[in-house]
Amino acid sequence: MFIVYRLLKLAAICAVFFSIYDLIAFGEITWVSRFLSEFK
C-alpha cells in the first residue's frame, strides 16, 4: 500500500510538472489530450 501511495504522489508531481511545461511552451494544457489519444 505504501508503494501505491508513493506512485500516486509521483504521478501527481509529474502531472503538475507537465501542466506547467505545457502552459509555458504552448499556452495551454495539451498533455491530457495527447495522453488520451495514445489509448484510442
mmCIF entry with sequence, helices, sheets and N, C-alpha, C, O atoms, coordinates in Angstrom:
data_MODEL
# 
_entry.id   MODEL 
# 
_entity.id                         1 
_entity.type                       polymer 
_entity.pdbx_number_of_molecules   1 
# 
_entity_poly.entity_id                      1 
_entity_poly.type                           'polypeptide(L)' 
_entity_poly.nstd_linkage                   no 
_entity_poly.nstd_monomer                   no 
_entity_poly.pdbx_seq_one_letter_code       MFIVYRLLKLAAICAVFFSIYDLIAFGEITWVSRFLSEFK 
_entity_poly.pdbx_seq_one_letter_code_can   MFIVYRLLKLAAICAVFFSIYDLIAFGEITWVSRFLSEFK 
_entity_poly.pdbx_strand_id                 A 
# 
loop_
_entity_poly_seq.entity_id 
_entity_poly_seq.num 
_entity_poly_seq.mon_id 
_entity_poly_seq.hetero 
1 1  MET n 
1 2  PHE n 
1 3  ILE n 
1 4  VAL n 
1 5  TYR n 
1 6  ARG n 
1 7  LEU n 
1 8  LEU n 
1 9  LYS n 
1 10 LEU n 
1 11 ALA n 
1 12 ALA n 
1 13 ILE n 
1 14 CYS n 
1 15 ALA n 
1 16 VAL n 
1 17 PHE n 
1 18 PHE n 
1 19 SER n 
1 20 ILE n 
1 21 TYR n 
1 22 ASP n 
1 23 LEU n 
1 24 ILE n 
1 25 ALA n 
1 26 PHE n 
1 27 GLY n 
1 28 GLU n 
1 29 ILE n 
1 30 THR n 
1 31 TRP n 
1 32 VAL n 
1 33 SER n 
1 34 ARG n 
1 35 PHE n 
1 36 LEU n 
1 37 SER n 
1 38 GLU n 
1 39 PHE n 
1 40 LYS n 
# 
_struct_asym.id          A 
_struct_asym.entity_id   1 
# 
loop_
_struct_conf.conf_type_id 
_struct_conf.id 
_struct_conf.pdbx_PDB_helix_id 
_struct_conf.beg_label_comp_id 
_struct_conf.beg_label_asym_id 
_struct_conf.beg_label_seq_id 
_struct_conf.pdbx_beg_PDB_ins_code 
_struct_conf.end_label_comp_id 
_struct_conf.end_label_asym_id 
_struct_conf.end_label_seq_id 
_struct_conf.pdbx_end_PDB_ins_code 
_struct_conf.beg_auth_comp_id 
_struct_conf.beg_auth_asym_id 
_struct_conf.beg_auth_seq_id 
_struct_conf.end_auth_comp_id 
_struct_conf.end_auth_asym_id 
_struct_conf.end_auth_seq_id 
_struct_conf.pdbx_PDB_helix_class 
_struct_conf.details 
_struct_conf.pdbx_PDB_helix_length 
HELX_P HELX_P1 AA1 PHE A 2  ? PHE A 26 ? PHE A 2  PHE A 26 1 ? 25 
HELX_P HELX_P2 AA2 TRP A 31 ? SER A 37 ? TRP A 31 SER A 37 1 ? 7  
# 
_struct_conf_type.id          HELX_P 
_struct_conf_type.criteria    ? 
_struct_conf_type.reference   ? 
# 
loop_
_atom_site.group_PDB 
_atom_site.id 
_atom_site.type_symbol 
_atom_site.label_atom_id 
_atom_site.label_alt_id 
_atom_site.label_comp_id 
_atom_site.label_asym_id 
_atom_site.label_entity_id 
_atom_site.label_seq_id 
_atom_site.pdbx_PDB_ins_code 
_atom_site.Cartn_x 
_atom_site.Cartn_y 
_atom_site.Cartn_z 
_atom_site.occupancy 
_atom_site.B_iso_or_equiv 
_atom_site.pdbx_formal_charge 
_atom_site.auth_seq_id 
_atom_site.auth_comp_id 
_atom_site.auth_asym_id 
_atom_site.auth_atom_id 
_atom_site.pdbx_PDB_model_num 
ATOM 1   N N  . MET A 1 1  ? 0.833  -1.202 0.000   1.00 0.00 ? 1  MET A N  1 
ATOM 2   C CA . MET A 1 1  ? 0.000  0.000  0.000   1.00 0.00 ? 1  MET A CA 1 
ATOM 3   C C  . MET A 1 1  ? 0.871  1.257  0.000   1.00 0.00 ? 1  MET A C  1 
ATOM 4   O O  . MET A 1 1  ? 0.543  2.250  -0.650  1.00 0.00 ? 1  MET A O  1 
ATOM 5   N N  . PHE A 1 2  ? 1.974  1.203  0.731   1.00 0.00 ? 2  PHE A N  1 
ATOM 6   C CA . PHE A 1 2  ? 2.890  2.348  0.786   1.00 0.00 ? 2  PHE A CA 1 
ATOM 7   C C  . PHE A 1 2  ? 3.478  2.651  -0.594  1.00 0.00 ? 2  PHE A C  1 
ATOM 8   O O  . PHE A 1 2  ? 3.643  3.812  -0.969  1.00 0.00 ? 2  PHE A O  1 
ATOM 9   N N  . ILE A 1 3  ? 3.789  1.591  -1.341  1.00 0.00 ? 3  ILE A N  1 
ATOM 10  C CA . ILE A 1 3  ? 4.351  1.759  -2.688  1.00 0.00 ? 3  ILE A CA 1 
ATOM 11  C C  . ILE A 1 3  ? 3.331  2.422  -3.611  1.00 0.00 ? 3  ILE A C  1 
ATOM 12  O O  . ILE A 1 3  ? 3.679  3.292  -4.410  1.00 0.00 ? 3  ILE A O  1 
ATOM 13  N N  . VAL A 1 4  ? 2.059  2.001  -3.493  1.00 0.00 ? 4  VAL A N  1 
ATOM 14  C CA . VAL A 1 4  ? 0.997  2.597  -4.306  1.00 0.00 ? 4  VAL A CA 1 
ATOM 15  C C  . VAL A 1 4  ? 0.866  4.090  -4.000  1.00 0.00 ? 4  VAL A C  1 
ATOM 16  O O  . VAL A 1 4  ? 0.702  4.906  -4.907  1.00 0.00 ? 4  VAL A O  1 
ATOM 17  N N  . TYR A 1 5  ? 0.941  4.438  -2.709  1.00 0.00 ? 5  TYR A N  1 
ATOM 18  C CA . TYR A 1 5  ? 0.850  5.841  -2.296  1.00 0.00 ? 5  TYR A CA 1 
ATOM 19  C C  . TYR A 1 5  ? 1.991  6.658  -2.900  1.00 0.00 ? 5  TYR A C  1 
ATOM 20  O O  . TYR A 1 5  ? 1.778  7.772  -3.378  1.00 0.00 ? 5  TYR A O  1 
ATOM 21  N N  . ARG A 1 6  ? 3.202  6.099  -2.878  1.00 0.00 ? 6  ARG A N  1 
ATOM 22  C CA . ARG A 1 6  ? 4.357  6.811  -3.445  1.00 0.00 ? 6  ARG A CA 1 
ATOM 23  C C  . ARG A 1 6  ? 4.216  6.985  -4.951  1.00 0.00 ? 6  ARG A C  1 
ATOM 24  O O  . ARG A 1 6  ? 4.582  8.030  -5.490  1.00 0.00 ? 6  ARG A O  1 
ATOM 25  N N  . LEU A 1 7  ? 3.684  5.960  -5.643  1.00 0.00 ? 7  LEU A N  1 
ATOM 26  C CA . LEU A 1 7  ? 3.481  6.062  -7.091  1.00 0.00 ? 7  LEU A CA 1 
ATOM 27  C C  . LEU A 1 7  ? 2.434  7.125  -7.424  1.00 0.00 ? 7  LEU A C  1 
ATOM 28  O O  . LEU A 1 7  ? 2.592  7.873  -8.388  1.00 0.00 ? 7  LEU A O  1 
ATOM 29  N N  . LEU A 1 8  ? 1.374  7.190  -6.633  1.00 0.00 ? 8  LEU A N  1 
ATOM 30  C CA . LEU A 1 8  ? 0.343  8.209  -6.856  1.00 0.00 ? 8  LEU A CA 1 
ATOM 31  C C  . LEU A 1 8  ? 0.908  9.605  -6.634  1.00 0.00 ? 8  LEU A C  1 
ATOM 32  O O  . LEU A 1 8  ? 0.593  10.536 -7.376  1.00 0.00 ? 8  LEU A O  1 
ATOM 33  N N  . LYS A 1 9  ? 1.752  9.748  -5.601  1.00 0.00 ? 9  LYS A N  1 
ATOM 34  C CA . LYS A 1 9  ? 2.378  11.035 -5.309  1.00 0.00 ? 9  LYS A CA 1 
ATOM 35  C C  . LYS A 1 9  ? 3.301  11.446 -6.462  1.00 0.00 ? 9  LYS A C  1 
ATOM 36  O O  . LYS A 1 9  ? 3.316  12.608 -6.869  1.00 0.00 ? 9  LYS A O  1 
ATOM 37  N N  . LEU A 1 10 ? 4.062  10.491 -6.978  1.00 0.00 ? 10 LEU A N  1 
ATOM 38  C CA . LEU A 1 10 ? 4.943  10.754 -8.114  1.00 0.00 ? 10 LEU A CA 1 
ATOM 39  C C  . LEU A 1 10 ? 4.143  11.137 -9.350  1.00 0.00 ? 10 LEU A C  1 
ATOM 40  O O  . LEU A 1 10 ? 4.521  12.053 -10.079 1.00 0.00 ? 10 LEU A O  1 
ATOM 41  N N  . ALA A 1 11 ? 3.029  10.432 -9.589  1.00 0.00 ? 11 ALA A N  1 
ATOM 42  C CA . ALA A 1 11 ? 2.173  10.738 -10.736 1.00 0.00 ? 11 ALA A CA 1 
ATOM 43  C C  . ALA A 1 11 ? 1.592  12.146 -10.626 1.00 0.00 ? 11 ALA A C  1 
ATOM 44  O O  . ALA A 1 11 ? 1.496  12.859 -11.626 1.00 0.00 ? 11 ALA A O  1 
ATOM 45  N N  . ALA A 1 12 ? 1.207  12.546 -9.419  1.00 0.00 ? 12 ALA A N  1 
ATOM 46  C CA . ALA A 1 12 ? 0.658  13.886 -9.208  1.00 0.00 ? 12 ALA A CA 1 
ATOM 47  C C  . ALA A 1 12 ? 1.712  14.956 -9.479  1.00 0.00 ? 12 ALA A C  1 
ATOM 48  O O  . ALA A 1 12 ? 1.418  15.974 -10.105 1.00 0.00 ? 12 ALA A O  1 
ATOM 49  N N  . ILE A 1 13 ? 2.933  14.729 -9.010  1.00 0.00 ? 13 ILE A N  1 
ATOM 50  C CA . ILE A 1 13 ? 4.033  15.672 -9.246  1.00 0.00 ? 13 ILE A CA 1 
ATOM 51  C C  . ILE A 1 13 ? 4.325  15.785 -10.743 1.00 0.00 ? 13 ILE A C  1 
ATOM 52  O O  . ILE A 1 13 ? 4.529  16.884 -11.260 1.00 0.00 ? 13 ILE A O  1 
ATOM 53  N N  . CYS A 1 14 ? 4.343  14.644 -11.434 1.00 0.00 ? 14 CYS A N  1 
ATOM 54  C CA . CYS A 1 14 ? 4.577  14.642 -12.887 1.00 0.00 ? 14 CYS A CA 1 
ATOM 55  C C  . CYS A 1 14 ? 3.469  15.395 -13.617 1.00 0.00 ? 14 CYS A C  1 
ATOM 56  O O  . CYS A 1 14 ? 3.745  16.164 -14.537 1.00 0.00 ? 14 CYS A O  1 
ATOM 57  N N  . ALA A 1 15 ? 2.224  15.179 -13.214 1.00 0.00 ? 15 ALA A N  1 
ATOM 58  C CA . ALA A 1 15 ? 1.095  15.859 -13.853 1.00 0.00 ? 15 ALA A CA 1 
ATOM 59  C C  . ALA A 1 15 ? 1.214  17.370 -13.704 1.00 0.00 ? 15 ALA A C  1 
ATOM 60  O O  . ALA A 1 15 ? 0.978  18.114 -14.656 1.00 0.00 ? 15 ALA A O  1 
ATOM 61  N N  . VAL A 1 16 ? 1.583  17.822 -12.505 1.00 0.00 ? 16 VAL A N  1 
ATOM 62  C CA . VAL A 1 16 ? 1.762  19.260 -12.261 1.00 0.00 ? 16 VAL A CA 1 
ATOM 63  C C  . VAL A 1 16 ? 2.913  19.797 -13.110 1.00 0.00 ? 16 VAL A C  1 
ATOM 64  O O  . VAL A 1 16 ? 2.796  20.864 -13.713 1.00 0.00 ? 16 VAL A O  1 
ATOM 65  N N  . PHE A 1 17 ? 4.027  19.057 -13.157 1.00 0.00 ? 17 PHE A N  1 
ATOM 66  C CA . PHE A 1 17 ? 5.184  19.488 -13.940 1.00 0.00 ? 17 PHE A CA 1 
ATOM 67  C C  . PHE A 1 17 ? 4.844  19.595 -15.424 1.00 0.00 ? 17 PHE A C  1 
ATOM 68  O O  . PHE A 1 17 ? 5.187  20.583 -16.073 1.00 0.00 ? 17 PHE A O  1 
ATOM 69  N N  . PHE A 1 18 ? 4.161  18.562 -15.967 1.00 0.00 ? 18 PHE A N  1 
ATOM 70  C CA . PHE A 1 18 ? 3.782  18.582 -17.382 1.00 0.00 ? 18 PHE A CA 1 
ATOM 71  C C  . PHE A 1 18 ? 2.811  19.718 -17.676 1.00 0.00 ? 18 PHE A C  1 
ATOM 72  O O  . PHE A 1 18 ? 2.884  20.338 -18.737 1.00 0.00 ? 18 PHE A O  1 
ATOM 73  N N  . SER A 1 19 ? 1.898  19.995 -16.738 1.00 0.00 ? 19 SER A N  1 
ATOM 74  C CA . SER A 1 19 ? 0.934  21.082 -16.929 1.00 0.00 ? 19 SER A CA 1 
ATOM 75  C C  . SER A 1 19 ? 1.644  22.426 -16.995 1.00 0.00 ? 19 SER A C  1 
ATOM 76  O O  . SER A 1 19 ? 1.335  23.251 -17.855 1.00 0.00 ? 19 SER A O  1 
ATOM 77  N N  . ILE A 1 20 ? 2.593  22.651 -16.092 1.00 0.00 ? 20 ILE A N  1 
ATOM 78  C CA . ILE A 1 20 ? 3.361  23.898 -16.084 1.00 0.00 ? 20 ILE A CA 1 
ATOM 79  C C  . ILE A 1 20 ? 4.182  24.027 -17.367 1.00 0.00 ? 20 ILE A C  1 
ATOM 80  O O  . ILE A 1 20 ? 4.238  25.101 -17.968 1.00 0.00 ? 20 ILE A O  1 
ATOM 81  N N  . TYR A 1 21 ? 4.818  22.930 -17.785 1.00 0.00 ? 21 TYR A N  1 
ATOM 82  C CA . TYR A 1 21 ? 5.607  22.947 -19.021 1.00 0.00 ? 21 TYR A CA 1 
ATOM 83  C C  . TYR A 1 21 ? 4.739  23.276 -20.227 1.00 0.00 ? 21 TYR A C  1 
ATOM 84  O O  . TYR A 1 21 ? 5.124  24.077 -21.079 1.00 0.00 ? 21 TYR A O  1 
ATOM 85  N N  . ASP A 1 22 ? 3.551  22.646 -20.296 1.00 0.00 ? 22 ASP A N  1 
ATOM 86  C CA . ASP A 1 22 ? 2.645  22.899 -21.414 1.00 0.00 ? 22 ASP A CA 1 
ATOM 87  C C  . ASP A 1 22 ? 2.175  24.348 -21.433 1.00 0.00 ? 22 ASP A C  1 
ATOM 88  O O  . ASP A 1 22 ? 2.076  24.951 -22.502 1.00 0.00 ? 22 ASP A O  1 
ATOM 89  N N  . LEU A 1 23 ? 1.888  24.911 -20.271 1.00 0.00 ? 23 LEU A N  1 
ATOM 90  C CA . LEU A 1 23 ? 1.451  26.302 -20.210 1.00 0.00 ? 23 LEU A CA 1 
ATOM 91  C C  . LEU A 1 23 ? 2.541  27.245 -20.714 1.00 0.00 ? 23 LEU A C  1 
ATOM 92  O O  . LEU A 1 23 ? 2.253  28.232 -21.390 1.00 0.00 ? 23 LEU A O  1 
ATOM 93  N N  . ILE A 1 24 ? 3.791  26.935 -20.382 1.00 0.00 ? 24 ILE A N  1 
ATOM 94  C CA . ILE A 1 24 ? 4.915  27.773 -20.828 1.00 0.00 ? 24 ILE A CA 1 
ATOM 95  C C  . ILE A 1 24 ? 5.162  27.579 -22.329 1.00 0.00 ? 24 ILE A C  1 
ATOM 96  O O  . ILE A 1 24 ? 5.358  28.547 -23.063 1.00 0.00 ? 24 ILE A O  1 
ATOM 97  N N  . ALA A 1 25 ? 5.150  26.313 -22.777 1.00 0.00 ? 25 ALA A N  1 
ATOM 98  C CA . ALA A 1 25 ? 5.524  26.007 -24.153 1.00 0.00 ? 25 ALA A CA 1 
ATOM 99  C C  . ALA A 1 25 ? 4.407  26.297 -25.152 1.00 0.00 ? 25 ALA A C  1 
ATOM 100 O O  . ALA A 1 25 ? 4.664  26.829 -26.232 1.00 0.00 ? 25 ALA A O  1 
ATOM 101 N N  . PHE A 1 26 ? 3.164  25.949 -24.797 1.00 0.00 ? 26 PHE A N  1 
ATOM 102 C CA . PHE A 1 26 ? 2.060  26.034 -25.762 1.00 0.00 ? 26 PHE A CA 1 
ATOM 103 C C  . PHE A 1 26 ? 0.977  27.027 -25.358 1.00 0.00 ? 26 PHE A C  1 
ATOM 104 O O  . PHE A 1 26 ? 0.105  27.347 -26.166 1.00 0.00 ? 26 PHE A O  1 
ATOM 105 N N  . GLY A 1 27 ? 1.015  27.519 -24.123 1.00 0.00 ? 27 GLY A N  1 
ATOM 106 C CA . GLY A 1 27 ? -0.004 28.435 -23.649 1.00 0.00 ? 27 GLY A CA 1 
ATOM 107 C C  . GLY A 1 27 ? -1.300 27.743 -23.256 1.00 0.00 ? 27 GLY A C  1 
ATOM 108 O O  . GLY A 1 27 ? -2.287 28.399 -22.921 1.00 0.00 ? 27 GLY A O  1 
ATOM 109 N N  . GLU A 1 28 ? -1.292 26.402 -23.301 1.00 0.00 ? 28 GLU A N  1 
ATOM 110 C CA . GLU A 1 28 ? -2.466 25.632 -22.889 1.00 0.00 ? 28 GLU A CA 1 
ATOM 111 C C  . GLU A 1 28 ? -2.010 24.249 -22.447 1.00 0.00 ? 28 GLU A C  1 
ATOM 112 O O  . GLU A 1 28 ? -0.907 23.818 -22.783 1.00 0.00 ? 28 GLU A O  1 
ATOM 113 N N  . ILE A 1 29 ? -2.851 23.557 -21.698 1.00 0.00 ? 29 ILE A N  1 
ATOM 114 C CA . ILE A 1 29 ? -2.502 22.219 -21.228 1.00 0.00 ? 29 ILE A CA 1 
ATOM 115 C C  . ILE A 1 29 ? -2.908 21.208 -22.299 1.00 0.00 ? 29 ILE A C  1 
ATOM 116 O O  . ILE A 1 29 ? -4.094 20.980 -22.536 1.00 0.00 ? 29 ILE A O  1 
ATOM 117 N N  . THR A 1 30 ? -1.907 20.609 -22.941 1.00 0.00 ? 30 THR A N  1 
ATOM 118 C CA . THR A 1 30 ? -2.167 19.699 -24.067 1.00 0.00 ? 30 THR A CA 1 
ATOM 119 C C  . THR A 1 30 ? -1.801 18.260 -23.753 1.00 0.00 ? 30 THR A C  1 
ATOM 120 O O  . THR A 1 30 ? -2.146 17.360 -24.517 1.00 0.00 ? 30 THR A O  1 
ATOM 121 N N  . TRP A 1 31 ? -1.102 18.019 -22.633 1.00 0.00 ? 31 TRP A N  1 
ATOM 122 C CA . TRP A 1 31 ? -0.628 16.650 -22.380 1.00 0.00 ? 31 TRP A CA 1 
ATOM 123 C C  . TRP A 1 31 ? -1.771 15.690 -22.083 1.00 0.00 ? 31 TRP A C  1 
ATOM 124 O O  . TRP A 1 31 ? -1.656 14.490 -22.333 1.00 0.00 ? 31 TRP A O  1 
ATOM 125 N N  . VAL A 1 32 ? -2.886 16.218 -21.544 1.00 0.00 ? 32 VAL A N  1 
ATOM 126 C CA . VAL A 1 32 ? -4.034 15.349 -21.248 1.00 0.00 ? 32 VAL A CA 1 
ATOM 127 C C  . VAL A 1 32 ? -4.599 14.772 -22.529 1.00 0.00 ? 32 VAL A C  1 
ATOM 128 O O  . VAL A 1 32 ? -4.839 13.568 -22.617 1.00 0.00 ? 32 VAL A O  1 
ATOM 129 N N  . SER A 1 33 ? -4.815 15.625 -23.530 1.00 0.00 ? 33 SER A N  1 
ATOM 130 C CA . SER A 1 33 ? -5.377 15.152 -24.800 1.00 0.00 ? 33 SER A CA 1 
ATOM 131 C C  . SER A 1 33 ? -4.377 14.255 -25.531 1.00 0.00 ? 33 SER A C  1 
ATOM 132 O O  . SER A 1 33 ? -4.777 13.276 -26.162 1.00 0.00 ? 33 SER A O  1 
ATOM 133 N N  . ARG A 1 34 ? -3.087 14.574 -25.456 1.00 0.00 ? 34 ARG A N  1 
ATOM 134 C CA . ARG A 1 34 ? -2.075 13.710 -26.077 1.00 0.00 ? 34 ARG A CA 1 
ATOM 135 C C  . ARG A 1 34 ? -2.045 12.338 -25.395 1.00 0.00 ? 34 ARG A C  1 
ATOM 136 O O  . ARG A 1 34 ? -1.935 11.304 -26.056 1.00 0.00 ? 34 ARG A O  1 
ATOM 137 N N  . PHE A 1 35 ? -2.144 12.350 -24.053 1.00 0.00 ? 35 PHE A N  1 
ATOM 138 C CA . PHE A 1 35 ? -2.130 11.106 -23.290 1.00 0.00 ? 35 PHE A CA 1 
ATOM 139 C C  . PHE A 1 35 ? -3.343 10.239 -23.610 1.00 0.00 ? 35 PHE A C  1 
ATOM 140 O O  . PHE A 1 35 ? -3.219 9.025  -23.773 1.00 0.00 ? 35 PHE A O  1 
ATOM 141 N N  . LEU A 1 36 ? -4.527 10.869 -23.699 1.00 0.00 ? 36 LEU A N  1 
ATOM 142 C CA . LEU A 1 36 ? -5.742 10.121 -24.006 1.00 0.00 ? 36 LEU A CA 1 
ATOM 143 C C  . LEU A 1 36 ? -5.738 9.606  -25.440 1.00 0.00 ? 36 LEU A C  1 
ATOM 144 O O  . LEU A 1 36 ? -6.285 8.535  -25.703 1.00 0.00 ? 36 LEU A O  1 
ATOM 145 N N  . SER A 1 37 ? -5.142 10.333 -26.367 1.00 0.00 ? 37 SER A N  1 
ATOM 146 C CA . SER A 1 37 ? -5.105 9.908  -27.765 1.00 0.00 ? 37 SER A CA 1 
ATOM 147 C C  . SER A 1 37 ? -4.208 8.686  -27.953 1.00 0.00 ? 37 SER A C  1 
ATOM 148 O O  . SER A 1 37 ? -4.339 7.975  -28.949 1.00 0.00 ? 37 SER A O  1 
ATOM 149 N N  . GLU A 1 38 ? -3.301 8.435  -27.010 1.00 0.00 ? 38 GLU A N  1 
ATOM 150 C CA . GLU A 1 38 ? -2.456 7.244  -27.060 1.00 0.00 ? 38 GLU A CA 1 
ATOM 151 C C  . GLU A 1 38 ? -3.276 5.962  -26.930 1.00 0.00 ? 38 GLU A C  1 
ATOM 152 O O  . GLU A 1 38 ? -2.870 4.908  -27.421 1.00 0.00 ? 38 GLU A O  1 
ATOM 153 N N  . PHE A 1 39 ? -4.428 6.052  -26.268 1.00 0.00 ? 39 PHE A N  1 
ATOM 154 C CA . PHE A 1 39 ? -5.237 4.864  -25.992 1.00 0.00 ? 39 PHE A CA 1 
ATOM 155 C C  . PHE A 1 39 ? -6.341 4.641  -27.015 1.00 0.00 ? 39 PHE A C  1 
ATOM 156 O O  . PHE A 1 39 ? -7.045 3.632  -26.962 1.00 0.00 ? 39 PHE A O  1 
ATOM 157 N N  . LYS A 1 40 ? -6.495 5.585  -27.955 1.00 0.00 ? 40 LYS A N  1 
ATOM 158 C CA . LYS A 1 40 ? -7.566 5.463  -28.945 1.00 0.00 ? 40 LYS A CA 1 
ATOM 159 C C  . LYS A 1 40 ? -7.091 4.677  -30.161 1.00 0.00 ? 40 LYS A C  1 
ATOM 160 O O  . LYS A 1 40 ? -7.859 4.472  -31.101 1.00 0.00 ? 40 LYS A O  1 
# 
